[in-house]
């Protein structure tokens, strides 16, 4: 399901869905939930997780510069510290907004 409206309001990403549900994701939560391999790691064929050392996050890490559309299924945030490799599906955004998914507290 694709949001019918998406905009930054203060320090949150506001989402409105076709079924009338509205959700809000704090920008810090959105950044910490970045699904890219640099942030979350990646698994090899044996299932072992390889994760780089966490990179320190600064205030710029939570400044959303823009949202790039990714096909018909998601967005790619560009952050103030230059990070831009996370691809967030709309399903993942809805789960983040509803609290079904929580990002790691560290990192």
N, C-alpha and C positions, 0 to 999 in steps of 0.2 A: 504494500500500500504506500503510495507516494503522498507526502504532505501537500495540502492545498495552499498553505502559507508557512513560511519559515523566515524568521528575522531575529536579529540580536536586539534584545531589550535589556539595557543595563549590562549586567554581568551574566546574562542567561541567553540561551538559544531557545526561542519560543517556537513551538510547532503546532499547527492545526491540521488535523487529519480529516479525511472525507466523511468519516462517521461522526464528526462533531467533537471528538475527543481533543482536548488541548493538553500539551505537555511542555514542561520547562526543564532544561538541562543547564545547570550552572557551568560556565565556561571552564572552570577548573576541573570539574568532573568529566567534561567532554574530553579535555586534553589528557587527563589521566587514564581515560578509557580508550585511548588510541590503539587500534587493533594492528598496527603495522609490526613487522618483524623486529624493527629496532626497539620498539617499546615493549612488546609482549613476548618476543622471541619466536623461534620457529622450531618445529619438530622434524627430525630426520625420519627415514623409512622405518626405523626401529622404535619410533615413538619418543626418543630422547629429546628433551627440550634444550635448545641452545639459545641463551639469552645474553646479550651484551651487558656489560656493567651499566647500571642505571646512570643516565646522564642527569646532571643537576638541573633542576627546573628553576627558572628565575621569574620575576613578575612578567617579563615579556613572553614567557612560555604560555601564559594564560590570556594573552591579548589576541583575539581573533581578528586577523586582517581581512580575510575574505573566505567565502565558501565557493568552491568550484563544483559544478555539477559533474557527476560521473554516470554517463549513460542515462538510463531511466530508472536506476536502482539506488543511487546514493549521492553522497557529497564527499569532497576532499577539502578539509579545512587547511588554511594557511595561517600559521601562527606567527606572532611577533618575533620569535627567536629563529625563524626560518624553517621550522619543522613543517613538512607538507606531505609526508608519505602515507598518512593514514587514510584509508578508504572506509567510510562509514555507510553501510547499507541503511536504507530507510527502516527495515525491520530492526536493526541494531539500535538505531536512534529511538525508535518507539519503546524498545525494551529498556534503554537507559532512562528515558523520561518517566517511565512507569515504575522504575525501581526494581524491575525484574533482573537487571544486570547491574552490578556495582564494580567500579574500577578498583585496582589495587590502591591501598592507602599510601604506599611509598612510591618514589620514582619520579 
